[in-house]
Amino acid sequence: MPMRTTPTPISTMPTLDESVATIAARLLALKPGPLAALRRMDPDGGAGTPEFWRLAADLDLPQERAGTWMRIVRIMAILSDKGAPGTRKTLHDRRRPLGAALADGGDREWKPPPGDEPYPVLSEARLTRFLALPAGRRAEALERIARALAANRRSGHGLDCRDIAALLLDPDDPGPIRKLARAYYNRLDGVRRRAADDGGTDGGTDGEPDRNDNDKNEEGAA
């Protein structure tokens, strides 16, 4: 008599990509009040907001990781466009790595004028400090970086929010932090090479470039 085999259960848990896409879509549809509440949400022991717990229920987020998911949602809310629903564009764009957005502010058309040194939105000094942080200290620093990016990001220009989630969900995995650094320098050095080809700059290879206001303001910040 043939042995019966038990069918392998099919997981209904959403993938990280699906979870991030769902969060981005939900943020896009929120009114300004609930969206602002998510930006103020305290992931370190706070109770969360009704909208967060709706998301947690819909996505079946693990209770033991609630604080981490609160920070992911909060950072995505901080980076989301402001304004009424219908006037904003989604934040999540799989084609635009977070590291590239930290260099160009999310501006796909970033091209400094010929002769100008390309200054990234997040200075190299600040990125270096972030990369040097112990894994357990990156969460708050990433949020501060997100606020700096939000202040400069062009409306309607998105980024890959999976990079944010990956950095926070598994901070000991070197893959996400290495991806961020590589994407940052791919973007920044690509623009510098184009500027050098235009005859306007040596790309900063012969010495330390003059600091811009971003560099001065970021001294001492992670």
C-alpha positions in Angstrom: 0.0 0.0 0.0 1.6 3.3 -1.0 2.5 5.7 1.8 0.5 8.9 1.9 2.5 12.1 1.7 1.4 15.2 3.6 1.3 18.2 1.2 3.9 20.8 2.1 2.0 23.9 3.4 2.3 26.9 1.2 3.4 30.0 3.1 1.0 32.9 3.0 3.5 35.3 4.6 4.2 38.2 2.3 7.8 38.6 1.0 9.8 41.7 2.1 9.2 43.2 -1.4 5.4 42.7 -1.0 5.4 44.0 2.6 7.3 47.2 1.6 5.1 47.7 -1.5 2.0 47.4 0.6 3.3 49.8 3.2 4.2 52.4 0.5 0.7 52.0 -1.1 -1.0 52.5 2.3 1.1 55.6 3.1 0.2 57.0 -0.3 -3.5 56.8 0.4 -3.3 58.2 4.0 -4.6 61.6 4.9 -2.0 64.1 6.3 -3.1 63.6 9.9 -2.5 59.8 10.1 0.6 60.1 8.1 2.0 62.7 10.5 1.1 60.4 13.4 3.2 57.7 11.8 6.1 60.1 11.5 5.8 60.9 15.3 5.5 57.2 16.3 8.0 56.0 18.9 9.5 52.7 17.9 11.4 52.4 21.2 8.7 51.2 23.5 5.9 53.3 22.2 2.4 51.9 21.6 2.2 52.6 17.9 -0.7 54.1 16.1 -4.0 52.6 14.8 -2.7 52.8 11.2 0.5 50.9 12.1 -1.5 48.1 13.8 -3.8 47.8 10.8 -0.7 47.3 8.7 0.7 44.8 11.2 -2.5 42.8 11.1 -2.8 42.9 7.3 0.8 41.9 6.8 0.9 39.5 9.7 4.0 41.2 11.0 5.7 39.2 13.9 4.8 40.7 17.3 8.4 40.2 18.5 9.7 42.5 15.7 7.0 45.2 16.1 9.5 47.8 17.2 11.7 47.3 14.2 8.7 47.4 11.8 7.5 50.6 13.6 10.8 52.2 12.7 10.7 51.0 9.1 7.2 52.5 8.7 8.2 55.6 10.5 11.2 56.2 8.2 9.1 55.5 5.1 6.5 58.0 6.5 9.2 60.6 7.0 10.4 60.2 3.4 6.9 60.2 1.9 5.7 63.2 0.0 3.6 65.6 1.9 0.2 66.8 0.8 -3.3 65.4 0.3 -3.9 61.9 -1.1 -4.0 62.1 -4.9 -1.3 64.8 -5.1 1.6 62.6 -3.9 3.5 59.9 -5.7 4.6 56.6 -4.2 7.9 56.5 -2.3 8.9 53.0 -3.3 10.8 52.6 -6.5 12.7 49.3 -7.0 15.0 50.9 -9.6 16.5 53.5 -7.2 18.8 52.1 -4.5 18.8 54.0 -1.2 22.5 54.6 -1.5 22.0 56.4 -4.8 19.3 58.5 -3.3 21.6 59.5 -0.5 24.1 60.8 -3.1 21.7 62.6 -5.4 18.7 63.3 -3.1 16.5 61.0 -5.2 17.0 63.2 -8.2 17.4 61.0 -11.3 18.5 64.0 -13.3 21.1 65.2 -10.9 23.9 66.9 -12.8 25.8 69.7 -11.3 26.7 72.6 -13.7 30.0 72.2 -15.5 32.9 73.4 -13.4 31.1 72.7 -10.1 32.2 70.0 -7.7 29.3 67.5 -7.2 28.3 67.6 -3.6 26.1 64.7 -2.4 23.0 65.3 -0.2 24.6 63.1 2.4 28.3 64.1 2.7 31.0 61.4 2.4 32.1 62.2 5.9 28.6 61.5 7.3 28.3 58.3 5.3 31.7 57.2 6.6 30.6 57.7 10.2 27.4 55.7 9.4 29.3 52.8 7.9 31.6 52.7 10.9 28.8 52.4 13.5 28.2 49.1 15.3 25.2 47.3 13.8 23.1 47.8 16.9 23.5 51.6 16.6 22.5 52.1 13.0 18.7 52.3 13.5 18.5 55.8 15.0 21.3 57.0 12.8 19.4 55.8 9.7 16.4 57.7 10.8 18.4 60.9 11.2 19.8 60.3 7.7 16.3 59.8 6.4 15.2 63.2 7.9 18.2 64.9 6.1 17.2 63.2 2.9 13.5 64.1 3.3 14.5 67.8 3.6 16.3 67.6 0.2 14.5 64.9 -1.8 12.6 66.1 -4.9 8.9 65.3 -4.6 7.9 62.4 -6.7 11.4 60.8 -6.9 11.3 57.5 -5.1 13.8 55.0 -3.7 14.0 51.3 -3.0 12.4 51.0 0.5 13.5 47.3 0.7 17.0 48.7 1.4 15.7 50.5 4.5 13.9 47.4 5.7 16.9 45.1 5.1 19.2 47.4 7.1 16.9 47.3 10.1 15.6 43.7 10.0 19.0 42.0 10.0 21.6 44.6 11.1 24.3 41.9 11.4 24.1 41.0 7.7 26.8 42.9 5.9 25.0 42.7 2.6 22.6 45.6 3.0 25.2 48.1 4.3 27.6 47.1 1.5 24.9 47.6 -1.1 24.2 51.0 0.3 27.8 52.1 0.1 28.4 50.7 -3.4 25.2 52.4 -4.7 26.2 55.7 -3.1 29.7 55.7 -4.7 28.4 54.4 -8.0 26.2 57.4 -8.2 28.5 60.0 -6.8 31.6 59.0 -8.7 29.6 58.5 -11.9 28.6 62.2 -11.7 32.1 63.2 -10.8 33.5 61.4 -13.9 31.0 63.2 -16.1 31.9 66.5 -14.5 35.6 65.8 -15.1 34.9 64.9 -18.7 33.3 68.3 -19.1 36.6 69.8 -18.0 35.2 71.4 -14.9 36.6 69.4 -12.0 39.3 66.9 -11.2 36.7 64.9 -9.3 38.3 65.6 -5.9 41.2 63.1 -6.6 44.0 65.6 -5.9 42.9 66.6 -2.5 40.1 67.2 -0.1 37.4 69.3 -1.6 36.1 72.4 0.2 33.3 71.6 2.5 29.8 72.8 1.6 27.1 73.8 4.0 25.9 70.1 4.3 29.4 69.1 5.5 29.5 71.8 8.1 26.0 71.2 9.4 26.6 67.4 9.6 29.8 67.6 11.7 29.2 65.6 14.8 26.1 63.8 13.5 26.0 60.1 12.8 
